[in-house]
Amino acid sequence: MAHTIVMLGGNGYIGRNVIDVWHRQCPHDRFVVVSRSGVGAPAIPEVTNVITNADDYDAVSRALPTSFDMICDFVGGMDPSANMPAAKVMARLAETHHCLCMGYVQGRLGGREFVESKEAVARFLEQQPVPVAIVDPTLVYGNGRNDKLSRMVPLLRFCGIFVKGLRPDPVGQVAEKLVKEMRARASQAH
């Protein structure tokens, strides 16, 4: 059975990689990617790109199909105030549309306020009636990422030998884990 998955912020780095992994595993599933710019959408026929603000429930709700099965939140950033609004939209949409599950990428590396805001979102989502799959990587790298943080990967690999929570995570593994956990929760909900 094919599913439709809504990806809030799905045109970003992790979202694109999740779509790639998911599409390889389930080529008949369809994706609705919600982003502000529409830039970066994967060029596959199973992806529909919707340009709107993922923090605005009414705008997103109007832009989505009447029925979808799962929803992920990839919206956010280093600004802590950017992390909760889309999560609240996701939770409300998931409940209203009777989704099988939600997905979220938390994150353990960054400033204190950033990490605390991501933890707050995870706690909020875990309290919702729709099951949630949460992955919690340290630093996601690979597949084209080349910024200041990704240059820390060698140092984090070394430190990760001694401190488990400092191991960097390849984006492919993060995507695989999220897809696996979401599909497992979706099957349990059937």
C-alpha positions in Angstrom: 0.0 0.0 0.0 1.4 3.4 -1.0 1.5 6.2 1.5 1.6 10.0 1.2 4.1 11.7 3.5 4.1 15.4 4.2 7.5 16.9 4.7 7.6 20.3 6.5 10.9 21.9 5.4 11.6 18.8 3.3 13.7 20.7 0.7 16.5 21.2 3.3 19.6 19.1 3.8 18.2 16.3 5.9 14.7 16.3 4.3 16.1 15.8 0.8 18.2 12.8 2.1 15.2 11.3 3.9 13.1 11.6 0.7 15.9 9.9 -1.2 16.2 7.0 1.2 12.4 6.6 1.5 11.9 6.7 -2.2 14.5 4.0 -2.8 12.8 1.8 -0.2 9.2 2.6 -1.2 9.1 3.9 -4.8 5.3 4.1 -4.8 5.0 6.4 -1.8 4.3 10.1 -2.6 5.8 13.2 -0.9 4.3 16.6 -0.3 7.2 19.0 0.5 6.2 22.2 2.2 8.8 25.0 2.0 9.0 28.8 1.9 11.0 28.9 -1.3 10.4 25.7 -3.2 14.2 25.6 -3.9 15.9 22.3 -3.7 13.0 19.9 -4.1 14.1 16.5 -5.3 13.4 16.0 -9.0 11.3 12.9 -8.8 7.7 12.6 -10.0 6.5 11.4 -6.6 7.4 14.8 -5.0 4.9 17.6 -5.0 6.4 20.9 -3.9 4.1 23.3 -2.0 5.4 26.9 -1.4 4.1 28.3 1.9 5.2 29.1 5.4 5.3 25.8 7.4 4.8 27.8 10.7 1.3 28.9 9.5 -1.3 26.1 10.2 -4.0 27.6 8.0 -1.8 28.2 5.0 -0.3 24.7 5.2 -3.7 23.1 5.8 -5.1 24.8 2.7 -2.1 23.7 0.6 -2.1 20.0 1.5 -4.1 17.2 0.0 -7.2 16.2 2.0 -5.6 12.9 3.0 -2.1 12.0 3.9 -0.6 9.2 6.1 2.5 10.6 7.8 4.1 13.9 8.5 7.7 15.0 9.3 9.1 18.3 10.6 12.5 19.4 9.3 11.9 23.1 9.9 14.2 24.9 12.3 17.7 26.2 12.8 20.2 27.5 15.2 17.7 30.2 16.3 15.9 28.5 19.1 12.6 30.3 18.4 12.5 28.7 14.9 12.0 25.1 16.2 8.6 25.0 18.0 6.2 26.7 15.6 6.4 24.1 12.8 6.3 21.3 15.4 3.0 22.6 16.7 1.6 22.8 13.1 2.8 19.3 12.5 1.1 17.9 15.6 -2.1 19.6 14.8 -2.1 18.5 11.2 -1.2 14.9 12.3 -4.1 14.7 14.7 -6.7 16.4 12.4 -5.7 14.2 9.5 -5.5 11.0 11.6 -1.9 10.4 10.6 -0.2 7.1 11.4 2.8 8.8 12.8 5.0 11.9 12.8 8.8 12.3 12.4 11.3 14.7 13.9 15.1 15.2 13.9 16.2 16.5 17.3 19.9 17.2 17.5 22.5 17.2 20.3 25.1 19.7 19.2 24.9 23.4 19.2 24.4 26.2 21.7 22.6 25.5 24.9 19.4 27.4 23.8 19.3 25.5 20.5 19.7 22.1 22.2 17.1 23.0 24.8 14.7 24.1 22.2 15.1 20.9 20.2 14.6 18.9 23.5 11.4 20.9 24.2 10.0 20.1 20.8 10.8 16.4 21.3 9.0 16.4 24.7 6.0 18.2 23.2 5.7 15.8 20.3 6.0 12.8 22.6 3.0 14.0 24.5 0.8 14.2 21.4 -1.8 11.5 20.6 -0.2 10.6 17.2 3.0 8.5 17.6 6.3 10.1 16.8 9.6 8.8 15.6 12.5 11.0 16.8 16.1 10.6 15.8 18.7 12.5 17.8 22.0 12.9 15.9 25.0 14.8 17.2 26.3 16.4 14.0 24.9 15.3 10.6 27.5 15.3 7.8 28.1 14.0 4.3 26.4 14.1 1.0 27.4 17.6 0.0 27.3 19.3 3.4 30.3 21.7 3.6 30.0 24.3 6.3 31.9 25.2 9.5 30.2 22.5 11.6 30.9 19.7 9.0 34.5 20.6 9.1 34.5 19.5 12.8 33.7 15.9 11.8 37.3 14.6 12.1 37.6 16.1 15.6 34.2 14.8 16.7 35.1 11.3 15.4 38.2 11.3 17.5 36.4 12.7 20.6 33.6 10.2 19.9 36.0 7.4 20.8 36.0 8.6 24.4 32.6 10.4 24.6 29.7 8.5 23.0 27.5 11.6 22.6 30.1 13.3 20.4 30.1 10.9 17.4 29.1 12.6 14.2 26.3 11.0 12.2 26.4 10.4 8.4 23.2 11.9 6.9 22.4 8.6 5.2 22.3 6.8 8.5 20.1 9.5 10.1 17.7 9.3 7.1 17.7 5.5 7.2 16.9 5.5 11.0 14.1 8.0 10.7 12.5 6.2 7.7 12.8 2.8 9.5 11.3 4.2 12.7 8.4 6.0 11.0 7.5 3.0 8.9 7.6 0.8 12.0 5.2 3.2 13.8 3.0 3.4 10.8 2.7 -0.4 10.6 1.9 -0.6 14.3 -0.9 2.0 13.8 -2.6 -0.1 11.0 
